[in-house]
Every structure is written in C-alpha cells, then in structure tokens.
C-alpha cells in the first residue's frame, strides 16, 4: 500500500511506530501528483510542493482562498494574480502548532468560491476522479478531488452555501462545515462573511474529527469566532446510534431529487434504522425560499467584500491614466463572468430603491429558515438528507444557465443561513458509478452528534473504502 | 421585476466594473431571470418578522487598545502593483 493512499490517522500511527517519516509521505504525494494531476487538475500553478525545511507531521492540502505566508493565494482569479500573502491564516498557524505542515501547492476552486462545479476557475476546471468527464462539485472541487484521488492526505476547504459538502458528496469523501464561528475566518479571503466557514475534507470520519480538533477555537483576530470550550471530537467517534431521534425533512424528498440518489439515501436511512436510530418525518416549511434568500444575502455581502480588488494594493492592475477608469478596467479584466454577475446582483440588492424589497426581505426570511431548524431540534437530535439532489454532472452541462447551477446547492444552503454544522459522508453509488453523499445536520455547536452518527454509519458500511480507478 | 440595460449600467457603475455592449445585454437578461426566481420571496408575509443579519448573539466585540507589532511596511507593500517611498501609487486624481 502506497503511503498517499492512507488516512492521516493511519499515517500518524505509522510515524509513531517509526515505520515511516513525514519526508516519505511528502515524497509519496509528490509522486502521485506528478502521475495523476495532469488528468485531475486538483492543484493549480506550479509552486514548490513544500519547503523541505518545514516538513512535519501529516501535510494538509489547502484551498486557494486560505492565506499561506509567502505562497501564492489567488482565489483562482486573475485579479489576485501573483498575490503572496504577508501572513498565515489562523487555521494554517494552528496546523503548524499541532505539528503538521501544509503544501505550498494550492487547490483549485471556483473563482472567489462562486460556483458549484469548479468550472469558474481562472485556471480551468478540475475533473472528478470517478469520471473525468464530470465536475468534482464546488467550490472546493480541488480539495475534494485531491483527497479522492489520493493526491492529498487531507485538505481544507471553505463552505458558504455547500462548497465543502457538495464536492465531498460528488467525490465520495467526508466533508464538514462546522458551526458558524467554530473556526476562525482570519486569513480566509472573504466571500460572504455571515456564511463562510472553513472545514475539513477527508477520507474518513476519524480524520475529519482530528482536523476539526486542530482548526477549531476562538481567535481574537476574528470577532465572529465563538469563545467556548472545544470538545475532543475524537471522543464522539462512538459506534452507536441506538434510540437517537433523527428527522427526515419532507421538503427535501420532492421533485428535482434524482430517483437514484433518493433510493441510495433511503437505503442509508434504512441502515441507520436497523442500527437502532429512530426516524420520523419532519417539516422545514421555508426550505423552498433558501436558494433565493441565499443569492441575495451572499451576493450582497460579496459585492461589499470584493470592493477591495481595485488594482491598488495587490494583484492585477489594468493600465489607465484615470483612477476611476483604472478601477473599472482592472475589475472588468480581472474578474470572470460569474464574479461580475454576483457583484452586480449584490450591488443591485443593496442599492437605493431596492434595499427593502430585496436585501431586508431576505434577512427576514433568513429568520424564518433559522426558526424552522430551531423547531425541529426541540424534539430531534439531528436531521438527515441527501447532500445534493444529483450525483456529479458533466463538465459544461450547467454552465449556460446560472440559475440551474444555483439550484444544485438546494440542500446545503440552509445550514449556512442557520449557522448550524453539517457533514457529508459517502453513502453509495449511482448505476454509472458516481458517488452519492448523505448529509447530517446538527444543532448549533453540536458537531459531536454529527461525528457520532457519521462514524456509526461508516463503521457499518464499506463506501468510504472505495477508490476511483485512475 | 423587469431589468433593463439602464439599471444594469447604473449598478455596474456603482460596482466600478466596465461592461461591453454584449456583456451588458447578456447580463441584463440573466439578472432578470435570476431576480424573477427571487421574487418568490414576495409571497411571504414577513411584516412582523425580525431580520437576521448575523446568526450569533455576539455584538460589538472590542479589544484593549494596546500597541502590537504589525506587518512591516516593506512586507505590506510587497504585492503592490506600483509603489514609491513607502506608498501605493495610483493614477493622478487632482489635475
């Protein structure tokens, strides 16, 4: 067995037993990336893999929107061409403090995390390791594909509306969006500040718990990070769901859900039922409003956050002798089409005359969506749904219709709006051999419940052991 | 909600993005389509609902005003497209 095929916890064991070294692990990743990444295209640019003097522990692969001191961080956008952050994101400092290292080579993503397929990257699309004609999902498509292809041991992504969970689902791996505020956003290049959260993409649930342990915690540099005790999440890896109360929202099992995905999800629910969990249908009545609310709030916040890319302090600048024209040309040439679309939508929703009708209204409906979850969680320990209504779609299939693309996040967006944690784990395959993901949503700050349910399901199935043939 | 080119042109100016003629008409159509979908929010009665701009009950997080070491000027200017004497250089704004 090659080292790069193993999980982080297996490798930690091997290092402790003196059977391998961090140097060997990096060498094995390097070899795999050289052999396979020309097809998968999970990584971007050709930076140095890792500073040889900094190799330690189990290297973490990093999405291109998380700042790494001295290593290019461009959000896969032309507007940030050549940007080398002068500091590390807090999660990077925490990885180093825990005795691990990170790869200087960064992972592909939709430009500024705007997308559900990684097709919006300035560097071109990443390919799904299970079928190279399909998308890996997005926006953390490079993170998910690298882990699935054994080109990474474990990876970090970011999730604003499903950007960790949906690609994890499409690539057959585990992905967690922690509770909003659980992980510091300092050094994560902002998309929508009230929704963004960094989280792990891993080969199994134990690795997700380990990496969540490392990156969680209060940070004075992020005023929205929560100051509370962090449990040891590996203690939640309990193979027992007996008498847990799990809700199945009826609004998620409706038209638009692919029949094969539905069947796989229902079989997984049956499995958990046989293991002792109690299931009951519940209602999240405002589910159908989640996508429209999201595309107002997320674009409004993005339009404000992306105002900083004006060609003055970093990245690309278009030549002009006039300042306003320099801004306009820099942004016209530096941003891709989806970024422009979202900035315009967000600017419109915040502009004079439309603020009350769009932005304020969306904030109010966000309250209703949050209340839906509060009501269900009074009586239930967690909620289970499919992660995405379909398995991975083909490259190019949805690029002409932005709205169709937005609807592929329909099951993941609500967790961001409500700020609750949610995990996606592999739960089966379609007839064409594409992975399907199961989503578990939990109460505010109750990642422990998610790890317990996910771990139990994983220990009693074999899906997480399946590898794509590359 | 009907979106004409004039509205998109105005919004693009607010967002400081230059748009070509083709881009303008394509984006106008797409934005109208997306806003048409978003209009389903109008069917809800939310007169008395409180807006949620932020999910956590955290407000006005302040810190002690104590000096700390910050990033040195040379490092902060490392990524500048144009710089001179410890400043960012931009096109002239006063004639």
Contacts between the chains, C-beta under 8 A, distances in Angstrom:
chain1	res1	chain2	res2	distance
A	82	B	79	7.3
A	83	B	79	5.5
A	84	B	78	6.8
A	84	B	79	6.5
A	86	B	71	5.1
A	86	B	75	4.4
A	86	B	76	6.2
A	86	B	78	6.2
A	86	B	79	7.7
A	87	B	71	6.6
A	180	B	55	5.4
A	180	B	56	6.7
A	181	B	55	8.0
A	181	B	56	5.4
A	181	B	58	7.6
A	194	B	53	6.8
A	194	B	54	5.3
A	194	B	55	6.8
A	220	B	63	6.4
A	223	B	58	7.4
A	223	B	61	3.8
A	224	B	54	7.5
A	224	B	56	6.4
A	224	B	58	6.6
A	224	B	61	7.9
A	226	B	56	6.7
A	226	B	58	7.6
A	288	B	40	7.4
A	289	B	40	7.0
A	289	B	41	6.1
A	289	B	44	7.0
A	291	B	37	7.8
A	292	B	37	6.2
A	292	B	38	4.2
A	292	B	40	5.9
A	292	B	41	5.4
A	293	B	41	7.0
A	295	B	34	6.8
A	295	B	38	6.4
A	296	B	38	6.3
A	303	B	15	6.3
A	307	B	15	8.0
A	307	B	16	7.9
A	310	B	16	7.0
A	311	B	81	6.1
A	312	B	80	7.9
A	312	B	81	7.6
A	312	B	88	5.5
A	312	B	90	5.8
A	313	B	79	6.8
A	313	B	80	6.2
A	313	B	88	6.0
A	314	B	79	3.7
A	314	B	80	6.9
A	314	B	81	7.6
A	315	B	79	6.9
A	315	B	81	7.3
A	316	B	81	7.5
A	317	B	81	3.8
A	317	B	82	7.1
A	320	B	91	6.2
A	321	B	91	5.4
A	321	B	92	7.4
A	322	B	91	5.9
A	323	B	90	5.7
A	323	B	91	4.8
A	323	B	92	7.7
A	323	B	93	5.0
A	324	B	16	7.1
A	325	B	18	7.9
A	326	B	90	7.0
A	326	B	91	5.4
A	327	B	16	4.3
A	328	B	16	5.2
A	328	B	17	6.2
A	328	B	18	4.0
A	329	B	18	5.7
A	331	B	15	7.5
A	331	B	16	5.7
A	331	B	17	4.6
A	331	B	18	7.4
A	332	B	17	5.6
A	332	B	18	4.0
A	332	B	19	7.0
A	335	B	17	7.1
A	337	B	23	7.9
A	340	B	17	5.8
A	340	B	19	7.7
A	340	B	23	7.7
A	340	B	27	7.0
A	341	B	27	6.3
A	341	B	30	6.4
A	341	B	31	7.3
A	343	B	15	5.1
A	343	B	17	6.6
A	344	B	8	6.6
A	344	B	11	5.3
A	344	B	12	6.2
A	344	B	15	6.1
A	344	B	17	7.3
A	344	B	27	6.3
A	344	B	31	6.4
A	345	B	31	6.1
A	345	B	34	6.5
A	345	B	35	7.8
A	347	B	11	5.0
A	347	B	14	5.3
A	347	B	15	4.4
A	348	B	7	7.4
A	348	B	11	4.9
A	348	B	31	7.1
A	348	B	35	7.9
A	351	B	10	7.9
A	351	B	11	6.3
A	351	B	14	6.3
A	358	B	38	7.1
A	360	B	51	6.0
A	361	B	41	5.4
A	361	B	42	7.9
A	361	B	46	6.6
A	362	B	41	6.8
A	363	B	51	3.5
A	363	B	52	5.7
A	363	B	53	5.5
A	364	B	46	4.2
A	364	B	49	4.3
A	364	B	50	7.2
A	364	B	51	4.9
A	364	B	52	7.7
A	365	B	41	5.8
A	365	B	44	6.2
A	365	B	46	6.3
A	365	B	49	7.7
A	366	B	51	7.4
A	366	B	52	4.5
A	367	B	49	5.3
A	367	B	50	5.7
A	367	B	51	6.5
A	367	B	52	4.5
A	368	B	44	7.4
A	368	B	46	7.3
A	368	B	49	6.4
A	370	B	52	6.1
A	370	B	55	6.9
A	402	B	30	5.9
A	402	B	33	7.9
A	402	B	34	6.6
A	403	B	33	6.1
A	403	B	34	5.8
A	403	B	37	5.8
A	406	B	34	7.7
A	417	B	55	8.0
A	418	B	55	6.8
A	419	B	55	3.3
A	419	B	56	6.8
